[in-house]
Each structure stands twice: as structure tokens, then as C-alpha cells.
Amino acid sequence: MTGARGTRVQAAVKQAELPMLRAYRLWFEHARKCDDCKRVNKAQDGCANGQGLWDGYRRVYDGGAG
């Protein structure tokens, strides 16, 4: 969609993003660009920033447990 209606639809989609998916997306976007995070096999072995984003994802995924 284009125009004002397409913009409103995009805004509604962004507002409806689930917290777990948002946390994963933020980690994924970071890991895709970060040289330190690209070199590791486990997310928790990445850079401090990547580890923090992954920890945030795990907290949301686990429902705040732990």
C-alpha cells in the first residue's frame, strides 16, 4: 500500500508487534551487523551489547521468570 493509508497500516503493525518478537528482532538486527556477534555460535558468546539484547529476549520469552 502506498500513501497515507499505507503509512497508517505500517504504524498499526509496528504498535501490534509482540514484545518477544520485538526483542528477538532487536537482537537479530544487532547480531547481523556486529562483527563480534557474527563470529560466535551462541548468542550468549557475543559482545556485551549483543549479550544484553539476547538476555532481554530470553526474559521476555520466559515470561519474566528467572
Steps between C-alpha positions, in 0.01 A plus 500: 500500500609849433394840619356602834306176545813288452680710761216447748504125437875486561461697824229261618720200424792648693277571801366145493846336502522245780763577765674165441522560126621856553774383738612233254494746209717747692752227583494365143555843343792558737655157444474537123714816506737433793833339408541348849154344496542365146800289607333300778274195492297594808329832557620515859862493374465825301600852601364661819233689306390182320497306826276765657259487208494120513442506877208736442356263243535203736327692782204582277494147356495347847229740611726681745594183691849460635 
